[in-house]
Amino acid sequence: MTADALLPAEAAPRALRRARDAVVPATRAFLARLDDTSAAIAAYHLGWTDAAGAPIRNGGGKAVRPALATLSAQAAGAPAQVGIPGAVAVELVHNFSLVHDDVMDGDTERRHRPTVWAVWGSTSAILTGDALLALAQEVLLDSTSPHRAAAARLLAEATRHLIRGQVQDVAFERREDVTVAECLEMVSGKTGALLSASAAIGAVLAGATPEVVDALSTFGAQLGIAFQLVDDLLGIWGDPEVTGKPVFSDLRSHKKSLPVTYALTHGGRPGRELAAWLASADPTGPDPTGVARAAELIDAAGGRDWAAAEAHRRISAATHALASVPLLSGPREELIAIAHFIVAREA
Amino acid sequence: MTADALLPAEAAPRALRRARDAVVPATRAFLARLDDTSAAIAAYHLGWTDAAGAPIRNGGGKAVRPALATLSAQAAGAPAQVGIPGAVAVELVHNFSLVHDDVMDGDTERRHRPTVWAVWGSTSAILTGDALLALAQEVLLDSTSPHRAAAARLLAEATRHLIRGQVQDVAFERREDVTVAECLEMVSGKTGALLSASAAIGAVLAGATPEVVDALSTFGAQLGIAFQLVDDLLGIWGDPEVTGKPVFSDLRSHKKSLPVTYALTHGGRPGRELAAWLASADPTGPDPTGVARAAELIDAAGGRDWAAAEAHRRISAATHALASVPLLSGPREELIAIAHFIVAREA
């Protein structure tokens, strides 16, 4: 019997749903502080409304970060409510980074819908992202927790690491010699930093010990790397119907994701053929034969197996971190269920 | 004898120089936390280095906001040192907004030098701005003041108002019927909010009473409007040699600044002729005769006199606010000297 079998299959979706139900009204109340334009654009980006402002039922993302933040408070022995400002704040920072990323990458579609800049232009997208980042701090600093300053500091530092990761990602696009270690470091910033903060911020707001905060932080950091590995696998082999992205989307844009980097640096002949394809093929062209062949090469070079195995290793490390400190067992089991859910997801 | 004559002419430049000397090393220490790329771009933008990273002696801006922040702490009876985290933070937020503004406006030059996006591209400019905004919060939350959370909250709220002002500014560009009152409200956000926070944040860090904080905040808010009025006048009639901007620069870009808005809405025949010119002339074309004529029309319509008088009225209101609360007289006189310096400046 594996660890997975001990967890009811519904535990993660239920925890995510619960977090979303709690965090959406709280987020809505804070968005009302923004100017009408930024608030409307944010509501669209969050999946709550269409571009004309009409409400969408059951819209919105998976709420992984809010779920981690509220469970983090609960695991430290506090009510979920104590983690809500953290949950709202990490979700705002996550969405700030998505809105700006789409401008920088020139991506016109996200979650089957046009991106913010594609609808309103890049000026509005930059301003809306800025507003979400500033608002995230306000949410935390308005909380009644005596530990709000520590929570705000944690989030500001995580934002700095997130940006560092994005800067590295941009720099790597122009380099041919990126190692797997460098790529993992970039991912630790770009994806790991905010998931780490999400998993720790509830405990910080609850006044947990440094040991508990550190363990939850490590859990989130490892989970973040697993999350990105799965994202990278889905970016190549994900079902377009489920992911909402074109087939082989990351290969079309020549993205040097983790499986690609592994294949290029460990992949022998298929790796060298992949490098030649990346150097020659036009990233903007359609070339469906070329990208299918590139996907085969990554697989043959071991990039696909390595990424899947590495994701599982990171989930083990994440789970292991939680075993070292006293945490309430119910919330801890739910955190672990979310970790397993993340590696098993299809979109 | 006017109030101006009571102030030694050197008081403001001396206070600004002192603030810059204190804030530059502190800012440098915090910028070292950023990734190397963002730190280098920020050092260039702040005027400390050239685009290749070589140091520039005596570079950098006027340090109005840092001077307000340190004097704010001193006026409330604390050492200047208490205001330094506030001074660094407001300067970082100011520069975040400049870097993003230049991307959004497509401006290729600032302070006689190419803008960040013009040198490194808009992706790096967006990321550097994001990094400066996040870092500003970290600076405050790392301070040893027991009031750091209140100071961080003040700055986050000011950033929200600043962004609201920028959103209004963008919206006004597409409207023909903006009133002077709407324009003043936009300026209260875009320029007033951060100057208001700058003038109050030192007192907040010093643990001053709400009355003292409110008075300093009003001082900064009124000063901000005066600052923008003078900026708008310099944008039309400033000496290109001193401002570093082309002659009539704001008219070339058809910017609906305060003097223009006044002329359009109060200016009778010259105002109507100005409206016709704005509706017909190509904003991207050179047309030196047209812009010179537009400047004459604004003057004839009373826009120039009104803006200059309004700036003085705002400085009076700012000074008046400081008279209502107990403040240390030396720092208060320096705050007033800076206010007068701002309306008298030529760049």
Interface residues (C-beta under 8 A of the other chain):
Chain A: R33 L34 D35 T37 S38 F96 H100 V103 M104 S122 T123 S124 I126 L127 G129 D130 A131 L133 A134 L135 Q137 E138 L141 D142 R148 A149 A152 R153 A156 E157 T159 R160 I163 R164 Q166 V167 Q168 V170 A171
Chain B: R33 L34 D35 T37 S38 F96 H100 V103 M104 S122 T123 S124 I126 L127 G129 D130 A131 L133 A134 L135 Q137 E138 L141 D142 R148 A149 A152 R153 A156 E157 T159 R160 I163 R164 Q166 V167 Q168 V170 A171
